[in-house]
């Protein structure tokens, strides 16, 4: 059975008290479903509060928005995978477009972070995507496969099976534009082919980029999409509880 993943990226929103209130509201409006998972990528300061708020719900999971690859040390402002794990995280974003574009994260950085996540037991959600200029130049596949190779090099099929991929076209993030289901599916097929050739038989590939309640159903009707990674539309618990029930019987 296809198991759809709805991932909420709160970005720099929702402190600990806000996270508790959000998840209390969300849990009151959303009952567990066997065909989907819901992940919340909270700010570092809210990880423990969010994890405690959902601790008895196995279908809900909290993740970090970023980690550093060293397990500990003099890295002021950074959090390691073991620290995120102690706070209750079970996953982490790696290589989100904002980390790449605003903070200069490289493909080699993503490789180190994916490896650190896997070594500590966190599930890495690696983000890949093209800019508008790259898309218009016809370089989408080349860019995405380069980012996959950069972030996942050296991993065997078993390790790759633990990685979730999110295709997030940079040109569609926060712009109100989004790839059509067919556009997204074409890239997802390329991602699956790349991973499959390296021993990952059934990779989970999400789409991210201006996803909201209005377009989620159309996107998820495309079978190549295993779920969505959502930013702004995930910040309201009422709207998010509605979105995560997209396609429910």
C-alpha positions in Angstrom: 0.0 0.0 0.0 1.2 3.5 -0.9 2.1 5.3 2.3 2.0 9.1 1.8 4.3 11.3 3.8 3.3 14.9 4.7 6.3 16.9 6.0 5.8 20.3 7.6 8.8 22.6 7.7 8.1 25.3 10.2 11.3 27.2 9.3 11.9 30.1 11.8 8.5 30.0 13.3 6.8 28.5 16.4 8.7 28.5 19.7 8.2 25.9 22.4 4.9 27.2 23.8 3.6 27.8 20.3 4.6 24.3 19.2 2.8 22.7 22.1 -0.4 24.7 21.4 -0.1 23.9 17.7 0.2 20.2 18.2 -2.6 20.1 20.8 -4.9 21.7 18.2 -3.5 19.4 15.4 -4.0 16.2 17.4 -7.6 17.2 18.2 -8.3 17.5 14.5 -6.3 14.7 13.0 -6.8 11.0 13.8 -4.2 8.4 12.9 -4.5 6.9 9.4 -2.8 3.7 8.2 -1.9 5.1 4.8 0.1 8.2 5.8 2.7 9.7 8.1 3.1 13.2 9.3 6.5 14.8 10.1 7.1 18.1 11.7 10.5 19.9 11.2 10.6 22.3 14.1 13.2 25.0 15.0 15.9 23.6 17.2 14.5 25.4 20.3 11.2 23.7 19.9 12.4 20.1 19.2 11.9 18.8 22.7 8.6 20.5 23.2 7.2 19.2 19.9 8.5 15.7 20.5 6.9 15.5 24.0 3.6 16.8 22.5 3.4 13.8 20.2 5.3 11.1 22.1 2.5 8.5 22.1 1.6 9.0 18.5 3.6 6.6 16.3 2.3 8.1 13.1 3.7 11.5 14.0 7.4 12.4 14.0 9.5 15.4 14.8 12.7 16.3 12.9 15.4 18.9 13.0 15.7 21.5 10.2 19.5 21.1 10.0 22.4 19.4 11.7 26.1 19.8 11.7 28.2 16.8 10.8 30.4 16.7 13.8 29.0 14.8 16.9 30.2 17.5 19.4 32.7 20.2 19.8 33.4 23.9 19.6 30.8 24.8 16.9 28.9 27.7 18.4 25.3 27.9 17.2 25.3 24.5 15.5 23.4 21.3 16.7 24.7 17.8 16.1 22.7 14.7 15.2 23.2 13.2 18.7 21.9 16.5 20.3 18.9 16.5 18.0 18.2 12.9 18.8 18.4 13.6 22.6 15.8 16.4 22.1 13.4 13.9 20.5 14.1 14.3 16.8 13.9 11.2 14.6 14.7 12.8 11.3 16.5 15.9 9.8 16.3 18.0 6.7 19.5 18.1 4.8 20.3 20.6 2.0 17.1 22.6 2.0 17.2 25.2 -0.7 17.4 28.0 1.9 20.4 26.3 3.4 22.1 26.1 0.0 21.0 29.6 -1.2 21.3 31.7 1.9 23.9 29.9 3.9 26.2 28.6 1.2 25.7 24.9 1.9 27.6 22.7 -0.7 26.9 19.3 -2.0 29.9 18.1 0.1 28.3 19.6 3.2 25.1 17.6 2.5 27.1 14.4 2.1 28.7 14.9 5.5 25.3 15.7 7.1 23.5 12.7 5.5 26.3 10.4 6.8 26.1 12.0 10.3 22.4 11.5 10.4 22.5 7.9 9.3 25.3 7.2 11.8 23.2 8.5 14.7 19.9 7.0 13.7 18.2 10.0 12.3 16.3 9.7 9.0 17.8 12.2 6.5 15.4 14.0 4.2 17.7 15.3 1.4 16.4 18.2 -0.6 17.3 18.7 -4.2 16.1 21.2 -6.8 16.8 23.5 -9.6 16.7 27.3 -9.9 14.6 29.1 -12.6 17.7 29.8 -14.7 18.7 26.1 -14.6 15.2 25.0 -15.4 14.9 27.4 -18.4 18.3 26.2 -19.6 17.1 22.6 -19.6 19.5 21.6 -16.8 17.0 20.3 -14.3 18.1 16.6 -14.5 21.8 17.4 -14.5 21.4 19.6 -11.4 19.2 17.1 -9.5 21.5 14.2 -10.2 24.5 16.2 -9.3 23.0 17.0 -5.9 22.0 13.4 -5.4 25.5 12.2 -6.2 27.0 14.9 -4.0 24.9 14.2 -1.0 24.7 10.4 -1.2 28.1 9.3 -2.6 29.5 6.3 -0.9 26.3 4.9 0.5 25.2 1.4 -0.3 21.6 0.3 -1.1 20.8 -0.4 2.5 21.8 3.1 3.6 20.1 4.7 0.6 16.8 3.0 1.6 16.8 5.0 4.8 17.0 8.3 3.0 13.9 10.3 1.9 14.3 12.7 -1.1 12.4 15.9 -1.6 12.4 17.5 -5.0 11.9 21.2 -4.3 12.3 23.4 -7.4 13.8 26.6 -6.0 11.7 28.6 -8.5 8.5 27.3 -6.8 9.3 27.9 -3.1 7.3 30.7 -1.6 6.5 32.1 -5.0 3.0 30.9 -5.4 4.2 29.0 -8.5 4.5 25.2 -8.4 5.5 22.5 -10.8 2.6 20.7 -12.5 2.1 17.2 -11.3 3.5 16.0 -14.7 6.6 18.2 -14.3 7.2 16.9 -10.8 6.6 13.3 -11.8 9.2 13.6 -14.6 11.8 14.6 -12.1 10.7 12.1 -9.5 11.2 9.3 -12.1 14.8 10.5 -12.7 15.4 10.5 -9.0 14.0 6.9 -8.6 16.0 5.7 -11.6 19.2 7.2 -10.1 18.6 5.6 -6.7 17.4 2.3 -8.1 20.6 2.0 -10.1 22.5 2.2 -6.8 20.5 -0.4 -4.9 17.6 1.5 -3.4 14.5 -0.4 -4.7 11.7 1.7 -3.3 12.8 5.2 -2.5 10.4 7.7 -1.0 10.3 10.9 -3.1 8.4 14.0 -2.0 7.5 17.2 -3.8 8.0 20.6 -2.2 7.2 24.1 -3.6 4.2 26.3 -2.8 2.1 23.3 -1.9 -1.2 24.2 -0.2 -4.7 22.9 0.5 -5.9 23.9 -3.0 -3.2 22.1 -5.1 -2.3 19.2 -2.8 -4.9 16.8 -4.1 -3.9 17.3 -7.7 -0.2 16.8 -6.9 -0.8 13.7 -4.9 -3.0 12.2 -7.5 0.2 11.7 -9.5 1.5 8.3 -8.3 5.2 9.3 -8.6 4.7 11.7 -5.7 5.0 9.9 -2.3 4.1 13.0 -0.4 4.8 16.7 0.1 7.2 18.9 1.9 5.3 22.0 2.9 6.5 25.3 4.4 4.1 28.3 4.8 0.9 26.2 4.4 1.9 24.1 7.4 2.1 26.9 10.0 -1.6 26.9 10.8 -2.7 23.7 12.6 -6.3 23.8 11.3 -5.1 24.2 7.6 -2.4 21.6 8.1 -4.8 19.1 9.6 -7.0 19.6 6.5 -4.1 19.3 4.1 -2.8 16.1 5.6 -6.1 14.4 5.0 -5.9 15.0 1.3 -7.0 11.9 -0.6 -8.4 10.3 2.5 -11.5 8.2 2.0 
